[in-house]
Amino acid sequence: MSNQKLTSHTIRSVSPDSPAETAGIQAGDILVAVGGKPLIDIFDYHYLTDEEELAVTVERDGQPITFSVEKEYGEDLGLSFASGLLDDYRSCRNACVFCFIDQMPPGMRDTLYFKDDDTRLSFLQGNYVTLTNMSDEELDRIISYRLAPINISVQATEPELRCKLLHNRFAGDILEKMQKIADADLLMNAQIVLCKGLNDGAHLDKSIEDLLALAPQLQSVSVVPVGLTKFREGLYPLEPFAKDDALAVLSQIEHWQRKALVKTGLHFIHASDEWYLLAERPLPAAETYDDYVQLENGVGMMRLMTEEFTEALSHMRRHPFLKRKKTVACGVLPAAFMKDLTGLLRKKCPRLRVQICPIVNHFFGESITVSGLVTGRDLIEQLKNKDLGHSLLIPSNMLRADSEVFLDDVTVDDVRKSLQVRVDIVKSSGNDFLKALVRG
């Protein structure tokens, strides 16, 4: 790459044998235009590069050069950029009463305090966004480019309540924006972060009723409980949900699922896995999750893992002489589930011992019980001096994406050295988990 100043349109790399490389485009070039049209951001890039024959103009060493590119319709050019959005990331304009970033401890990396609410990330990465920082013109551009699905953080459909939850007096027009997207026949998904005493009860019924009216373009809605850390001094007073609360929420959701099935043929409204664990209720059947459309939002992950684990186990031969001990670390909430799941191995591997170690979250506070927020520091402190056996298994969601670093900047290598044990990072699939348990 040349020494010229990086811009958001600077090409960071060109994939080998891609249409762009074949045409002669190089890393370090600055993308200027496609078909003579300048690009604002990644939306323009995806829309303008769909065609089979393209005139791509770049700046190289201060001079414009235009390349003729031939490719298949819809095929990617093969370019990656200094900024994934070809533009600056947009920070959140809200001050949500439940915002997790506001509950982070001081002294962490700056990037962990950045609040993104960029609608372009909804399209690219599946992020849920509020649409509060999107102008009518930008919404029209998304519609004209046919970009979907759009994942939307709704929280509540009643205008005054949504303004209160987001602490933004301009946040009350969510239904109008979503109706505009639905009228354009673009697909959406939605989520509701439920806060006790605020948007639950009758307010939740109202939100679900309003959102169901947007089906089938709105294809799913998830309901997730608010996460509360111990760092809430000066923030809006919120209470954690208890078992009785979770039972009530599940009853509401199942009521609306029955209505949705009649109207749309889908369950439509989904409870995240935490509700079932908190209510101490069995997970629903796989078909309840409508092909796991909200999987990345924590809906159905444990049911899918169970299905995959049992399927893989049914095809595994018996290992009567596999004598080994392994330790599985997880959050407090899923510990009982993990114990039941690994217990299914006894018939096939009677001499394999699996120890489930729930990690209490001292870093964020004991009310945080999910595995994805367990830190390396808590892991080390609570497992030191324990007999961990042959290896320690940790789920990949404990780590930052595409890295071996925990939220507190402790690395997997730090854990290995501190605990003097092999650490196996397990992906979310049940098949991967089973393989890691029986691996030598």
ZAGU-643478 format. One record per residue (C-alpha): residue in one letter; y, x, z. Coordinates in steps of 0.05 Angstrom, whole numbers, plus 5000, padded with zeros to 4 digits. Layout:
<nodes>
aYXZ/...
</nodes>
This chain:
<nodes>
m500050005000/s506950264983/n512350435035/q516749845016/k518849365070/l513548835087/t515548105073/s511647465085/h509947485010/t507348205011/i500148244987/r496148575042/s489548625003/v486248424938/s478948224939/p474348654896/d472448344829/s477247764841/p481447464786/a487647804815/e484348494816/t481748394745/a488848234722/g491648864755/i495148584817/q495149094874/a495849114950/g503149234967/d505748804910/i510448244931/l508647554903/v514847264870/a512746664828/v506946304796/g508145984728/g515446164736/k516045764800/p518046114864/l513746004926/i516345764993/d509845815032/i502245755030/f502545035007/d505945244943/y501045814934/h494845354938/y497944824894/l500645284840/t494445734834/d489345184820/e489745234745/e485145654700/e490646054666/l496446314707/a502646744698/v503347114764/t509847494776/v510048044829/e515148554850/r512649274849/d517249854868/g523249394860/q521349164790/p518448484769/i511848484732/t508247874705/f500647864699/s496347374660/v490647144704/e484446764681/k479846424730/e475745804743/y479445164762/g480545164838/e477945884845/d481846304894/l486046874865/g483247354917/l489747524952/s491247595026/f498247655052/a502147995108/s503447295134/g497746795127/l502946245115/l507346645067/d512746445117/d514546515190/y510246115239/r513845515267/s513845455343/c513144795379/r519344375391/n516043975447/a515544085521/c509143695533/v507743525605/f500543765596/c501944405556/f496644925573/i501145505553/d506245305606/q500545385657/m498846095638/p499646645690/p505247145680/g504147845653/m499447685595/r500247875522/d506447575488/t502147245434/l498746815486/y505346485503/f507046295431/k506745535421/d504945385349/d505844695321/d505744875247/t502944325203/r500844855152/l495745105204/s492744415206/f490944485133/l488845215136/q485445285204/g484244585229/n489544625284/y492043975314/v499543875306/t504543355330/l508543275265/t514943295307/n517643915270/m516343615201/s522043315161/d521142725114/e521943205055/e516343655082/l511743065093/d513142845021/r511243544997/i504543525033/i503142845003/s505143074933/y500443674940/r494743234965/l493343695024/a488143415072/p485343305122/i491243335169/n489443405243/i494443055288/s495743085363/v497542365378/q496942305454/a499841595453/t502241115400/e507440745442/p514041075423/e517141135493/l510641395524/r509641905469/c516842155477/k515442225552/l508842595542/l511843075491/h518543105527/n521743005459/r526242415443/f524542475369/a516942415379/g516441655378/d515441555303/i508241805299/l505341155273/e510441125217/k508741825195/m501341705198/q502041045160/k505741425105/i499941915101/a494841345101/d498640975046/a498041605004/d490441565016/l490042245050/l484942365105/m486942495177/n483642645244/a487042545310/q486442745383/i488842465449/v489642925508/l488642445565/c493042515628/k491142115690/g496241575706/l500241685641/n496641525576/d489941275603/g487740565620/a491340025581/h495440555544/l489140865517/d486740185493/k493340085457/s493040775424/i485840665400/e487539975374/d493540235335/l489740835307/l483740415286/a488540025242/l489540675202/a482140735185/p478940935138/q484241445121/l484341635194/q477041805200/s476342015272/v479842055340/s477642485398/v479542395471/v479643025513/p481543105587/v487743505605/g486344215628/l490044395693/t490745105718/k493345335786/f499845565754/r503444885753/e509245015801/g515444645776/l511444265723/y510143515717/p505243305772/l498543165741/e491843015775/p484943215751/f479942675730/a474242515778/k467242245764/d469441515769/d475141645722/a470441955671/l465741355676/a471540885662/v473941295602/l466941305572/s466440545582/q472940445544/i470940905488/e464140585479/h467539895477/w471940125420/q466140475385/r462639805380/k468939495348/a469740085301/l462540055277/v463639335255/k470139505219/t468740185189/g461340335197/l463240945239/h464041055314/f471141305299/i473241445372/h469642015407/a469442295478/s469243045486/d463243345520/e466943455586/w467242705599/y459542645599/l458743255643/l464043005692/a461042305693/e454042605701/r451642185643/p446742375589/l449642585522/p449442045469/a444842085408/a446642525350/e448441945304/t454041755352/y458142345329/d459042135256/d456542795227/y460243185282/v467043085249/q470543295314/l465943875331/e471544395335/n475043955386/g469243995434/v466043335412/g458543365405/m457744115413/m452444055466/r448643505430/l448543925366/m446444535406/t440744135438/e438343875370/e438544575340/f435144895400/t429444395403/e428444415328/a427945175328/l423445155390/s418644675355/h417445195301/m416845795348/r409946045365/r407946125438/h409446785473/p404946795534/f405947545546/l413547565538/k415347795608/r422847885614/k428847665654/k435447455622/t442047205650/v446446685617/a453746655640/c457646005629/g463045575660/v461545145721/l461644485683/p456044625632/a451545015680/a446744435694/f446244295619/m444645015604/k439345025659/d435944405629/l436244695559/t433245365577/g427945015618/l425044755553/l422645465539/r417545475595/k411745195553/k412745705498/c414746295542/p411846175612/r413546885636/l420646905611/r425646815668/v432546555650/q437946585704/i444046125694/c450246405727/p456245915730/i462746315734/v468046025779/n474846085746/h479146455797/f483746705742/f486346025720/g484045625780/e477645295801/s479344645766/i478245005700/t470744945691/v469445045616/s466145675588/g471645815537/l476745995591/v472246465632/t475547145637/g472347835636/r475147985705/d471847375737/l465347525699/i465048235726/e467048065797/q461947505804/l456047855770/k456748555800/n450948755844/k446648195816/d439948325783/l441748115712/g435148315682/h434248545610/s440948285583/l446947845596/l448347285546/i455447025538/p457946485490/s462546725434/n467946225455/m469346645517/l472447145469/r478647135425/a477046955353/d473747515314/s474148005371/e470448245433/v476348135480/f476947615535/l483347235549/d485247735604/d484448325555/v477948555587/t473248765532/v465848655523/d464949405529/d468549385597/v463348865619/r457549285594/k460049905631/s461849535695/l455349145701/q450849665668/v447349145626/r446648985553/v451348415533/d449247945477/i454647505446/v451546845426/k454446385373/s454845645386/s448545435349/g442245275388/n438145695340/d442446305356/f441746175430/l434146125426/k433746765386/a438047125437/l433646885494/v427147145464/r430047765431/g427348435455/
</nodes>
